[in-house]
Amino acid sequence: MRVLAIESSCDETAAAVIEDGRVALSSVVASQVDLHAKYGGVVPEVASRQHLRNIVPVVTEALEAAGCTLGDIEAVAGTRGPGLAGSLLVGYNAAKAIAFGRELPFIGINHLEGHIYANWLVEGPEPEFPALCLVVSGGHTDLVLMRSHGQYERLGGTRDDAAGEAFDKVGRLLGLPFPGGPHVAKAALEGGPSTLELPRAWMHGTFDFSFSGLKTAALHVVRAGQYSAPEIAWEFQEAVVDVLAGKTTRLAREMGAKNVLVAGGVAANTRLREELRRRCPVPVRIPPPKFCTDNAAMIGAVAGFRLELGERSPLDEDIFTTNNWARV
């Protein structure tokens, strides 16, 4: 089955053609990073207006890159949420309009589930169940046990800032460009270990996370002026990675997971990849960087499996509607 998938949950307009939930025939992403950089973050109204400009060219390019037309598409998928409401409406309604006009099956996909399914776009054998999923991005940090396709149990998550959000905010404190995550990682390479020690919020007795206190501690260090930006970046990154890798490894052992699946934009962080693979007792699967950040290929991957299970979404269903993402 060839699925045309559309993603517009934040500031990337993306479209992809996915075959059988595993093969990306095309994946096109129009980024708005330069547009929002001067504001130091994503401006929702600006993002939604840019999606309106990008959506038709991006879908057209995705079809052309896949070597097909709408006549070759057998189903359409769109990101239903979570995300910015104005941004989501552009991509989701475009997907529904195409499905309606072509009389094709339509399915709305949860953005976080999409990040997890980016691991099915990796060459080689499929992940084995049960799989422990670490979803770590600018808006989310969750530990989810995936028992089979479409069956999840959330075992932990952030109580305040998401890991990617903390990276961006600390990047701003250090005077680094937007988005902060990649620039903090780059600065950390220049800093290396120092005498600076930032706190780790282990939240003992739970598998939850908290990065707000770490962010505040970094603020105080910046104001004290005793350490350079690269030194602070190094220790901040180490603190985040230590907790993420430590909790994921422990939970993988306790739950008898056969794989650890890493998903979301922060999964592109090299230090996190290294530590998870070094510590975890089971194979760790991480998509290539192009499928870690927001893209439509991951949405098409979920759609392929859900459509195979016979699932469909009514065309009068709106964004944010629950779609069994968290069912156990």
QUIQUIZI-V213051 format. One record per run of one state. SS is the DSSP state (~ for helix, > for strand, _ for the rest). FROM is the first residue (numbers start at 1). LEN is the number of residues. If there is no record, write none. Layout:
ss:from:len
SS:FROM:LEN
SS:FROM:LEN
This chain:
ss:from:len
_:1:1
>:2:6
_:8:4
>:12:8
_:20:3
>:23:9
_:32:1
~:33:5
_:38:6
~:44:22
_:66:4
~:70:3
_:73:2
>:75:7
_:82:3
~:85:18
_:103:2
>:105:6
~:111:11
_:122:9
>:131:6
_:137:4
>:141:8
_:149:2
>:151:8
_:159:4
~:163:11
_:174:6
~:180:12
_:192:17
>:209:1
_:210:2
~:212:13
_:225:4
~:229:27
_:256:3
>:259:5
_:264:1
~:265:4
_:269:1
~:270:10
_:280:3
>:283:4
_:287:2
~:289:4
_:293:4
~:297:12
_:309:20
